[in-house]
Amino acid sequence: MLGILSVLDCATGILTALAHSKIMTKSLSSMKRPLSRRQKPLSSAKKPLSRTRKPRSSAKKPLSRTGKPLSSAKKPLSRTRKPLYHTKPPPSRLAAYRREASASVPVAKRTSFLRKFGRLAKDILATTDQAELSRAVSAFLGDAVSVSFAELLVADSSAPVFRSVVTPSRTLPRALIGLPGAGGDRDAVPVDDLLRSCAQADRRFLEDAEGGFLVRLPVERGSAALLLVGRLESWNPFSREVVGFLTAFGAVLSIAVERNTLLARVRTEQARISKMEKLASLGRLTAGIAHEFRNPLNIISTSAQTILRNPDNVALHVETGRYILEETERLTRTVDEFLQFAKPHTPVWEQVKIADVIANASQGLLEIGRAREVRVETDVEPSLPRITTSPQHIERVLRNLGLNAIEAMQPGGTLTFAAFRQGAGRIAITVSDTGPGIPPEHHARLFDPFFTTKPEGTGLGLAIVYMLIEAVRGGITFTSTSLGTTFCIELPMNGNLR
């Protein structure tokens, strides 16, 4: 330990000595050294000119106001020294400053304008309603150009007027745009010119836009349209640049107006077609009901007449009464099916195993299958979880499809119920048979009410099946060949929409 301390003391002494030597060296180097023998002192006496050396020019340098000669070399400014024009720049520099400032203002305005126009473009893409489009345009022009208001007018197909899409009671006659002095072929017409040439009845609408412009929107397929722009908020007249912008903006706006007009026509046509389809379905429904009721009523009427003509024939009465009872039961079934089709039961949601639902539905079909020599089989994936659905609806659908399949097959056929996963959050239930299949010409009308190929069918079975599957938020499809038919029912596991 003592040895280590002695080494440290020795090292400290050496470092101290080195520090002192550096300080002394620095101080000595800063002192003036004496001249050596070879070095001579600088002489202040002027040396004579050499033979080759020319004397300096005797031309006098220009003097400044103070009498001192002007130096042509510019001295660099020090950090602390201020330029001579620190209080006011020279005219050339001041003009440059003004040009830079004037150039920076339009850049900021253009950036703000493009941002506002981007928001308007999003609003135009998001709306298909003319009134909402007019409000968005009015807000944009009020913010970007500072106009008092803007309103969109579209040509009315039922009257010779342009009608406001925001306030339908505000109109302008179409003839006003073609009057002498009302703009001719110009795209932007001053409202003041229209006020001088319009009738007294049309002045009230235009007086709200006094000092503004009426911009025509060019259209190709949609209805003709106008954009009425009010005065500027500053009460100043419109500049040529603003009028040019409104004209160009009108050309862009006309595309959105045409799109909305065409979409409105498409919606109107779709509503008309939907109404016609409903009326056609109602007509088919009425015809089906009349057909289903007419045949049993005819049999009942004929049986009653037979009984009345043979009052003493007891055996005939019994046989005829049996016919009347069968047809009455048939009418009751038809009424029940029609009521189920017209007003299906509300589903009762439960957590169930689909294997139990299929077992309950197939159990009632075993006896019918044995009578027709048809095997009934099930193939359910064992790892299927519980699902949220209405078991009563699903059992009824499976029984209906299974009964149709048994009736369509010859002896020796096979009816198979299967269930498996179908993508994320869905399961599929299939009902397959080995029958002759459904003719291709019947595929499009298979789920229509009262469409049937059975001699005694009502044609409501598959229509009710379709409605029951829709009620439990599922879907049903089918494939059919000459080797058999398969109906596929897709159900969500949690009862939500797919």
Buried (B, 14 or more C-beta within 10 A) or exposed (E): EEEEEEEEEEEEEEEEEEEEEEEEEEEEEEEEEEEEEEEEEEEEEEEEEEEEEEEEEEEEEEEEEEEEEEEEEEEEEEEEEEEEEEEEEEEEEEEEEEEEEEEEEEEEEEEEBEEBBEBBBEBBEEBBEBBBBBBBBBBBBBBBBEBBBBBBBBBBEEEEBBBBBBEEEBBBBBEBBEBEEBBEEBBBBBBBBBBEEBEEEBEEBBEBBBBBBBBBBBBEEBBBBBBBBBBBEEEEEBEEEBBEBBBEBBEEBBBBBBBBBBBBBEEEEEEEEEEEEEEEEEEBBEEBBEEBBEEBEEBBEEBEEBBEEEEEEEEBBEEBEEBBEBBEEBBEBBEEBBEBBEEBEEBEEBEBBBBEBBBBBBEBBEEBBEEBEBBBEBEBEEEBEEBBBBBBBBBBBBBBBBBBBBBBBEEEBBBBBBBBBBEEEBBBBBBBBBBBBBEEEEEEBBBBBBBBEEEEBBBBBBBBBBBBBEBBBBBBEBBBEEEBBBBBBBBBBEBEEE
